[in-house]
Amino acid sequence: MKNKFIAGTLTAALSAVTIFSSLNIGQAQELDKNYVVVFKSDTNLPSNYLEVVKGAGGKVTKSLAKLGVIEVKSDNPNFLAEIQKNSTVLDAGVENTIYPEAPVDVDVLHEDFTTNSTNDLYNKYQWDIKQVTNSGASWNMAGGTGKSTNGKDIVVAVVDTGIDYTHPDIKNNYAYGKSFVPGITSAMDEDGHGTHVAGSIAGNGRVLGIGPQLKVAAYRVFGPDGGAATSDIANALMTAADDNVDVVNMSLGGYDWFQNPEYATKDIVADVRLFNRAIQYAIKNGVTVVGSAGNAGVDLSSPGKLSGDDNGATHRSPSSQTLIRVAAGGQEKNLTYYSNYGVGKIDVIAPGGDYGTAWLATGDKSLRDTNKLCLSTVPGGYAFYAGTSMAAPKTAGLAGVIIAKYGKDVLSPSQVKHIIQSSADDWFKPGYDGESGFGSINAVSALK
């Protein structure tokens, strides 16, 4: 594989700074018999779609009718050519299986649940939550804790690895869980990433989240092997919208390389369209969708440059303009060394954590400060992580408390996004810039 990024896939930007691993896409394509078929209508399926698929030598394995998309299994080597002849089909392609990259900068805090000191870990370590809430000042404002002014629960859906719903800092704010992992019904987190995200949103115990009275719901898409089909992620988004959640946090993503020699561009487009349709479905149904910018430390505004020495364009996915796209900042009010950036690609910046800036100039790792990573919940305890995956849930939590101030089902996602952007603290260049977007999120200003 020539390209510098995993292309044509969505890979979870899990926890800390990650190193892109090579995936033999050519081999995967040869063995993979699952396809995505995107019909021209984005709201329903043709009445004869089963016959269309059968005629091309395929069998429908999943229907996302509200998105106009199906998943198909076929052993016909000419399936794509056959299905694309039908006038109702917009795009069809090989469905990607997504593999999360292993986290690297993670430091487990050796604390157990035997201590019942309320908020002690927040007081000692959670600079990131203090930065956003002005040391808890936002919790004294209407909606600031996430308790809705109209009495209805404000639910943030965590599309991730699941949530440890038994964790003492989360269990009282856990709404429910659903699994979209084939063969697994439990929403229990077997990785740690989703639980870390949930604690940053709605932790209420030894650690605190942005909204300690928000509710979190697990929409588990990643199983113990880390893989997720694009259709399963899309299904989770669609279902969350149907469940009338208020916010969706997606601390995941990847890169789509157009002109990948292992895939025809049209094969990649089908997956891209599916994902974008799912996002738009959620937003049209009143859900504020938040996504992480990614941890490659690259300028997303130059798709040609992202392809390196190869031809074609590489795009961050998801990259919808209707998302709230979040870069990662450090305790020192800096853009972290790993965070992606780019004019038109970043909306705001939020605490994602790093080791401070002192070690960067010399490379002396002895100068790295673990306490400048972000502490949150993980199954069985607590851990420090760093990444844009940690920045996004702070923004999702902020969206939740803004909604709580006005009441459930009152604000539109565009209004929530506008409030977050217009109330942000201006960092770096005056006004909008590609490193911090409209600035650093500020719960007190947003609730004013």
C-alpha positions, 0 to 999 in steps of 0.5 A: 500500500503506497498511500501514507494513510489508511485510505477508503476506510473509517478507522477509530481515532481511539484514545491517544496519538496513534500510528497508522498501521498498514492494511493490505486493502487489495487482499481485503477486497479479494476476500470481502464479499460484503457490499454497500448499495446506495440508491438514488432516494435517500429516504426509502428503498425501491419497491423491487430492491430485493429483485434487483439485488437477486438479479445481480447475484446478491443477497440483502443482509441489512436494510437501512431503508430510511437512508436508501441503503442496503448491505449485500453479500455476494459471491458473484465477482461481477456483482458491482458491474451488474448492480450498477446497471440498474437505474435506481442505483446511485453508487455501489461498492465494497463495504469497508471493515473498520479496524481501530488503531491501538492507543499509545499515550495512555497512563492508567491511574492506579486508583480503585473504587475503595475510596469514596472521596467525592470529586477528589480526582476532579480536584486533583487532575481534571484541568480539562473539565475546569478549563471548559467549565471555569472551575465549575462555575457553569454548573451554577447556571441554568442547565449547566449541570445538564439538568434540563429546564423542562424536566426531560433527560438530555441524552448524549449518545456515545457511538464507540466501544460501549460504556462500562455502565457499572462504573460508580462514576457513570452508572447513575447517568447511564440511560441505556445501551445498544449493540450494533456489533454482529453477534453481541447484544451487550453494550458493555465496553471491552476496550476503555475508550467509550467509557473514557468518553462517557466520563468526560461527558457525564461523569459524576463521582470521583471524576466529573464530566462537563455536564454531571447530570447529563445522561449517556447512552451507549451505541456500541459499534466496536467489538473486542476485535475492534472491527466495525462495518460502515453500515453498522456505524450508520445504523447506530447513527440512524437509530440514535436519531430515531431514539430522540437523543439530543447529541451524538459523539463520534470519537472516530474517523479515518481518511478516504483516498480517492485514486487508490489503485486497490479500489475504484473511486466509485467503490469508495464513494458508496461508503462515503455517501452512506456515512454522510447520509447517516449524519444528515439523517441525524441532524435533520431529526434534531440531533447535534453531531460532534466529531473528532478531527483526528490525530495525524497532526496534518493540515486537512485543508490540502487533500492533494498534499495528504496523499503524499507522493501519490496521485489523487485526493485524501479527505478526512472522514467524516468531514461534513460541514454540518458536524461540529468538528473538534481539534485538541488543545493542551493545558497550556492553551496550545494546539496539541502536537498530534491534532489535525487542523485546517481552514474550513475543517475545524469548528472549535478546539477543546481539551484533548491533552498532551504532555505539555510543550517543554519536551517538544523543543528538546525531545527530552521525554523526562520533561513530559508531564502525565498530569497534562493528559486528560483523566477520565473513567475506564472499566475498573478505574481511571486513566489518562488519555490524550487525543482528539477523541478526548476533545470531542466529548467535551464539546458534546457535553457542552452541546448537552448543557446548552440544550438543557438550558433551553429544554429538550427539543427546543433548539435546532442542531444549527442553533446549538452549533452557532452558540458553541462557536460564537461563545468560544474563546478566541485563541491564536489568530484573531477571529477564525483560524485553522488551528482552533476554528472559532476558538476554545469552547467555554461553557460559561460564555455559552450558557450566557 
